[in-house]
Amino acid sequence: MNFVPLISLPLVVYPGESVNLHVKEEPFLSLVKDCFAENKPFGILTQVKRQTTEFGTLVQISEWVNAHEDGGVDLRIKGEQVIQVLEHVSSVPEKPYAGAIVQYPHNVMDKGDSKISEAILQSVQHMLSLMGVSDRLVLEGIPKSYEIAHSVGFRLEEEYEILQILTEIQRLEYIRRHLHQIGTVVDELERMKERVQMNGHFRHISPKDTDD
């Protein structure tokens, strides 16, 4: 257990993921300035439907990119590990921001059954290719579930559900179920693609294609 300063945002940051943030409002501006000056991490809790949640991610500022004339700053953060709030601390002495006492639940990052992960990855790549955004999936060495989660059209609530799942194999199964649910849509996209390609071309008609 440990105390960390917190920001609540409608955002999911996964362990190992790099995210760019623009911060200009207090108290968040004071928080990131303090954490950068002291080389300390802070927590981002996912805000779902304007409600602060129980799980979030401990992040570290990896780069202070730019400071703007209006006082805002651009910075790059990197997710470190999943956190779970045990107790909110509404105020920090002599600081304008809040925090929480958190614990760091054990998170199994190993992918487990490689056949499952490879099958899921192929399905995702096929779907993204049909959508014309196959370049969206860039594998960077972090668990595949985290890399895939931001590329398959999950709603924020679904991304947050994945954050709460603490084994890689279960995260992959969650994604597999999601892909199964939208499988009919992907199949229809493939059929539409074929129909578009046939438009304007001569089409061979066989007697088998006609009604008796």
C-alpha positions in Angstrom: 0.0 0.0 0.0 1.1 3.5 -0.7 -0.1 7.1 -1.1 -0.2 8.6 -4.6 -1.5 11.9 -5.9 -4.4 11.3 -8.4 -6.0 12.7 -11.5 -9.4 11.4 -12.6 -9.9 11.5 -16.4 -12.1 9.8 -18.9 -9.1 7.8 -20.1 -7.6 4.4 -19.7 -3.8 4.1 -19.6 -2.5 0.5 -19.7 0.8 -0.6 -18.2 3.6 -0.1 -20.7 1.6 2.3 -22.8 2.9 5.8 -23.7 0.3 8.6 -23.8 0.5 12.3 -24.6 -1.3 14.7 -22.3 -2.0 18.4 -22.4 -2.6 19.9 -18.9 -3.5 23.5 -18.2 -6.1 23.5 -15.4 -5.5 23.4 -11.7 -5.2 21.4 -9.6 -3.8 19.0 -12.2 -1.1 21.5 -13.4 0.3 21.7 -9.9 0.2 18.0 -9.5 2.2 17.2 -12.7 4.7 20.0 -12.0 5.4 18.6 -8.5 5.7 15.0 -9.8 8.1 16.0 -12.6 10.2 18.1 -10.2 10.5 15.3 -7.7 10.6 12.5 -10.3 7.6 10.8 -8.6 4.7 8.9 -10.3 1.1 9.7 -10.0 -2.1 7.8 -10.6 -4.8 8.2 -13.3 -8.2 6.9 -12.3 -10.6 6.2 -15.1 -13.7 8.4 -15.0 -16.6 6.5 -16.5 -19.9 8.4 -17.0 -18.6 11.2 -14.8 -18.0 8.7 -12.0 -14.6 8.1 -10.5 -13.7 4.4 -10.5 -11.8 2.1 -8.2 -9.0 1.0 -10.6 -6.5 3.1 -12.4 -2.9 3.1 -13.5 0.3 4.4 -11.9 2.1 6.5 -14.4 5.5 8.3 -14.7 6.2 11.4 -16.7 8.7 10.3 -19.3 9.1 13.6 -21.1 8.2 17.2 -20.4 7.6 18.1 -24.0 6.5 21.8 -24.1 5.3 24.7 -21.9 2.8 27.1 -23.4 2.3 30.9 -22.8 -1.1 30.3 -21.3 0.5 28.1 -18.6 -0.5 24.8 -20.1 2.1 22.0 -20.6 2.5 19.1 -22.9 4.0 16.0 -21.4 4.4 12.3 -22.3 3.5 9.7 -19.6 4.1 6.0 -19.4 1.8 3.5 -17.6 3.7 1.5 -15.0 1.2 -0.7 -13.1 -2.5 -1.2 -12.2 -3.6 0.5 -9.0 -6.6 -0.1 -6.8 -7.9 2.6 -4.5 -8.3 1.6 -0.9 -9.0 5.1 0.6 -9.4 8.5 -1.0 -7.5 11.4 0.5 -9.5 14.5 -0.2 -6.7 17.0 0.4 -2.9 16.9 0.7 -1.2 19.4 3.2 -0.2 22.6 1.4 -1.2 21.1 -2.0 -4.2 21.9 -4.1 -4.7 18.3 -5.3 -6.0 15.1 -3.8 -4.7 11.6 -3.7 -5.4 8.1 -2.4 -4.0 5.2 -0.5 -3.7 2.4 -3.1 -2.5 -1.1 -3.5 -0.9 -2.8 -6.5 -2.8 -5.9 -7.4 -0.7 -8.7 -8.9 -1.1 -8.6 -12.7 0.0 -11.6 -14.7 1.5 -10.1 -17.9 2.5 -13.4 -19.6 0.2 -14.2 -22.5 -0.2 -17.9 -21.6 -1.5 -20.0 -24.5 0.3 -18.6 -27.5 -2.2 -20.2 -29.9 -5.1 -18.2 -28.4 -3.1 -14.9 -28.6 -2.0 -15.5 -32.2 -5.6 -16.4 -33.3 -6.9 -13.2 -31.7 -4.2 -11.1 -33.2 -5.0 -12.5 -36.7 -8.7 -11.8 -36.2 -7.9 -8.2 -35.1 -5.6 -7.6 -38.0 -8.2 -8.9 -40.5 -10.9 -6.6 -39.0 -8.6 -3.6 -39.1 -7.7 -4.4 -42.7 -11.3 -4.5 -43.7 -11.8 -1.1 -42.0 -8.8 0.3 -43.9 -6.9 1.1 -40.6 -4.5 -1.8 -40.4 -1.7 0.5 -39.5 -3.4 1.3 -36.2 -2.1 -1.9 -34.5 1.6 -1.3 -33.7 3.0 -4.0 -31.5 5.6 -2.6 -29.1 6.4 -5.5 -26.8 3.8 -4.8 -24.1 1.1 -7.5 -23.5 -0.9 -8.0 -26.7 -4.2 -7.5 -24.9 -3.2 -3.9 -24.0 -2.0 -3.2 -27.5 -5.1 -4.6 -29.1 -7.6 -3.0 -26.7 -7.3 0.5 -28.1 -7.5 -0.8 -31.7 -10.8 -2.7 -31.9 -13.3 0.0 -31.1 -13.9 -0.6 -27.5 -16.0 1.9 -25.6 -14.4 3.5 -22.5 -16.3 1.2 -20.2 -15.0 -1.9 -22.0 -11.4 -0.5 -21.9 -11.9 -0.1 -18.2 -13.2 -3.6 -17.8 -10.0 -4.9 -19.4 -7.9 -2.8 -17.0 -9.6 -4.6 -14.1 -8.7 -8.1 -15.5 -5.5 -9.1 -14.0 -4.3 -12.0 -16.1 -3.3 -11.8 -19.7 -5.1 -14.9 -20.8 -8.4 -13.6 -19.4 -7.9 -10.3 -21.1 -7.4 -12.1 -24.4 -10.6 -14.1 -23.9 -12.5 -10.9 -23.2 -11.2 -9.5 -26.5 -12.1 -12.8 -28.3 -15.7 -12.6 -27.1 -15.9 -9.0 -28.3 -14.6 -10.0 -31.7 -17.1 -12.8 -31.9 -20.0 -10.4 -31.1 -18.9 -8.1 -34.0 -18.0 -11.0 -36.3 -21.2 -10.7 -38.3 -20.4 -7.0 -38.9 -16.9 -7.9 -40.1 -18.3 -10.6 -42.4 -20.8 -8.1 -43.9 -18.0 -5.7 -44.5 -16.2 -8.4 -46.5 -19.3 -9.1 -48.5 -19.8 -5.4 -49.2 -16.2 -5.2 -50.3 -16.7 -8.0 -52.8 -19.9 -6.4 -54.1 -18.1 -3.1 -54.6 -15.3 -4.8 -56.5 -17.9 -6.5 -58.8 -19.6 -3.2 -59.6 -19.0 -2.4 -63.3 -17.4 -5.8 -64.1 -18.9 -8.5 -66.4 -20.3 -11.2 -64.3 -20.4 -14.8 -65.3 -23.8 -16.3 -65.0 -24.2 -20.1 -64.7 -27.4 -22.0 -65.2 -27.0 -23.0 -61.6 -27.5 -19.4 -60.6 -31.0 -19.2 -62.2 -34.3 -20.3 -60.8 -35.9 -23.4 -62.2 
